Amino acid sequence: MVPRHRLTIRSIDPDPRATAIQTAARQLGLVTDDALEVKVADVVFLEGDLDQDALNKLHGFLVDPLLQQGRWGEPNGHGTEVTFLPGVTDSAAASLLHAAEQLGVPITGAATGRRVELGDIDDDLADRIVRRIVANPVIERWQVGTVEPTFHAESVASGVADTVEIIGKTMDELLTIGVERGLALDPQELRVVQAHYAELGREPTDVELETLAQTWSEHCAHKTFRAAITTDDGEDRPSLIQMLRNCTDSIDAPFVKSAFVGNAGIVGFRGETTIALKAETHNHPSAVEPFGGANTGVGGVIRDVLGIAHKPIAVTDILCFGPPDTPLSSVPDGALHPLRIRDGVIDGVADYGNKIGLPTVAGAVLYDPGFTTNPLVFAGCIGVAEGWSMPDGPFPGDRVVVLGGRTGRDGIRGATFSSLTMDASTGEVAGASVQIGDPIVEKLLIDVLVGAEHLFSAITDCGAGGLSSAVGEMAEGVGADVELDEVPLKYAGLEPWEIWLSEAQERMVIAVPPANMAELEDRCSYYGVELADLGEFTGDGRLVVRSGGVPVLDMTTEFLHDGRPPRALTAKMPQPKRGEEVGREVDDLRGTLLGLLSHLNIASKAETIHRYDHEILGGTVIRPLVGRLSDAPADGVVIAEPTDDAGIAIGIGVNPWWGLHDPEAMAYGAVDEAMRNVVAAGGDPDNTALLDNFSWGDPRRESTLGELVAAVDGACAAAMAYRAPFVSGKDSLNNEYTGADSKRHAVPPTLVITAVANVPDADRCVTPVLRQPGNKIVLLGSTATEFAGSHLDLLLGEPDDPGSVPSPDPDAPTRYRNLHRAINEGLVWSCHDLSEGGLAVALAELCIAGRLGAEITELPHDDLVTSLFAESQSRLLVEVAPGDLDEFRGVMHEPVRVIGTVTELTDLVLPGLDPIDVEDLADAFTRLEDLA
């Protein structure tokens, strides 16, 4: 037996992981104070015949003597050790094996883990802390005392495909097969598959059945967005995706180079430079393994941009969680607490972006009880290229080449898993659906592919569905013949269907003309990226997959991609209240303003933002945090190449609480918010492209589908009004879960709109920071008594009759164009959009940013509460020098309401309130960081 060794590594200074466990245990009510003593250590497990010199060399490599202490052998004291389950990717161990090879140390296996010592507490409490805070059973196992690692997978694969008997089965039997295999296929889809193989006169293999399930999944096929829809009043509607495409086609913006084709949308605002835009969701994986789910969500969307032959330059993230103070009793068994989900997701986003070397420049963090068990994780990426043209392959004879990471069991059935409803057992059954990321490998992939566009005729990300999706999509209409034995594996024991369906990360598939293979191999060797030639694109229109030379999948690409029966759905359209003004009464205006500034959805997100590097690459012109102390929120952010005068602005629009009342108005408002965010920063509204990301409940429920149809209506109406085309999108449906009450719940209807606008002159950008005492504060737009879905109601409670959601402003498109002109002419000192919390919150944020006061002498509405807290759309605050007011009015061509003056005194003075010191505003705004 090969000798095994263990090295325990402890920090000399207090380990922040120990503090995090203490804090979480207190927040979850498992302990009542900080008396819990926690120690955390890293454990490295090695296999190999190592002498003392080799152990010393490894000790010197792994242990920093200034910060750490390392000890070989069994640990002292009582503790629990945690390590990965067999088959889960251990990236640190893989790096250690590589390093040992470079050091000349002959280790044959490596694994990593951690040891947690919880002091003098009873075993039951220790177990609860480990289960609730320390370990995740989806990917990890643990043992009190010491744990034995798994160095090598012990299973042996058969190498052959199993036959699945479906011919002649009843519908109940077919549905049972679907549930057992997690196929997520509709009954009519199962019938079509059954009929197809009955016509062929044979049963499908497991590889074929799983491939069809992946290709036809909601996640990959977007079958709800492609469905024929009839509304409850008998109207036949175009498919949802066709509505979005028709909208873009009608706008016919000259800067759109490619929309709704391939991995990302492409726009070109100037010259030969093109910009790739994509935003994805990774909701279900983040619910069961927050770090890995968010981590690979970021990695996946970066590969989407890479998969359209653009160099990634920045990432974005919008995160939706349950309230961090949710009682444990409200979290269903088998689900993670929102605090743990939040911390894991934020860690995962930060880990990938920071390590790969891309700035995380824009985003949002939202909280609502509806996200308690089903968080939403939206990850976006932006890339650039010069002289881009759409790859026109693959061609018959091209080689099917996979680059990057090796294939393991991680991520199997991820596409179908993401198409199912979450329930209390999801974490138990979905372990293999969790993907494990390795940003360093992806960085090397970027280095290989950027500049190598001449070597391949087609490229795609190996994401949802793995090779099945990547090769299957590339082979559409062409055909391919591949050999699974050529796929590099992380470990032995994978069956053919697992190799084919695995969503192991950091892989790209490219079509390479044979004459270019040698140059590509040299390039991959230089960067240390693994290349595998799996077969060829054939030209016969058949997809053939072999294992040991024996076909395990053989079908036409026509049936694979066009054989799915379209859905025909009925939508029960919502009937929202509109035009109904229902006011609010507020007894304590000062306390309400401070309460809003402290609200989970408005308060500072600096603690999260500072986890991300948003300045790497040196192109971030406007950062997510602005102001004299960099502690106030920006509207849009701006990035620009250091050598370029022009740039792009990025803005986000999202407000699920409006969607609970009026999904159509919510969608319109999300577009409007994204547009005014980019305009407020200096973006050109006439050169703006949009991304849409819908996260919704089960669309087979007629009322839920009706809300989705209404939201698409609203999004299209807004896009047409602003002449801002959609260029890419993603829907994530079935975001529902079984709660602690054993009832089924859906997340709030959530649409995220990302706007990306051309910034003609980055030096003209403005930020929401008060600049100069004596300048005038101007309010643009109209204010109405519209409170449904407002943060005032989230803070104080919603009345029985909430009234209407804010309605669209038909004057907004002209207003934004004129404001953009005023910014370019240097008439605007600062600018801030009005959104959550209304005018009072926007003024407070401006004061916090500039550490200056504001005296407000005129309000926009006769009703004080409406003036201060209504969230009417399309409004902005603008700081203008007194001498420029007439010229500003002339540019705006609309009523310009001067509501106040910037003051040297650090007080916000509002009618009806005593002056509020700016530091009191800042304290309220940052209080959340101390509470959560």
Secondary structure, 3 states (H helix, E strand, C coil): CCCEEEEEEEECCCCHHHHHHHHHHHHCCCCCCCCCCCEEEEEEEEECCCCHHHHHHHHHHHCCCCCEEEEECCCCCCCEEEEECCCCCCHHHHHHHHHHHHHCCCCCEEEEEEEEECCCCCHHHHHHHHHHHHCCCCCEEEEECCCCCCCCCCCCCCCCCCECCCCCCCHHHHHHHHHHHCCCCCHHHHHHHHHHHHHHCCCCEHHHHHHHHHHCCHHHHCCCCCCEEEECCCCEECCHHHHHHHHHHHHCCCCEEECCCCCCEEEEEECCEEEEEEEEECHHHHHHCHHHHHHHHHHHHHHHHHCCCCEEEEEEEEEEECCCCCCHHHCCCCCCCHHHHHHHHHHHHHHHHHHHCCCEEEEEEEECHHHCCCCEEEEEEEEEEECCCCCCCCCCCCEEEEEECCECCCCCCHHHHCCCCCCCCHHHHCHHHCCCCCHHHHHHHHHHHCCCHHHCCEEEECCCCHHHHHHHHHCCCCCEEEEHHHCCECCCCCCHHHHHHCCCCCEEEEEECHHHHHHHHHHHHHHCCCEEEEEEECCCCEEEEEECCEEEEEEEHHHHHHCCCCCEEEECCCCCCCCCCCCCCCCCHHHHHHHHHCCCCCCCCHHHHCCCCCCCCCCEEECCEECCCCCEECCCEEECCCCCCCEEEEEEECCHHHHCCCHHHHHHHHHHHHHHHHHHHCCCHHHEEEEEEEECCCCCCHHHHHHHHHHHHHHHHHHHHHCCCEEEEEEECCCEEECCCCCEEECCCEEEEEEEEEECCHHHCCCCCCCCCCCEEEEECCCCCCCCCCHHHHHHCCCCCCCCCCCCCCCHHHHHHHHHHHHHCCCCCEEEECCCCHHHHHHHHHHHHHCCEEEECCCCCCCHHHHHHCCCCCCEEEEECHHHHHHHHHHHCCCCEEEEEEECCCEEECCCCCCEEHHHHHHHHHHHHHHC
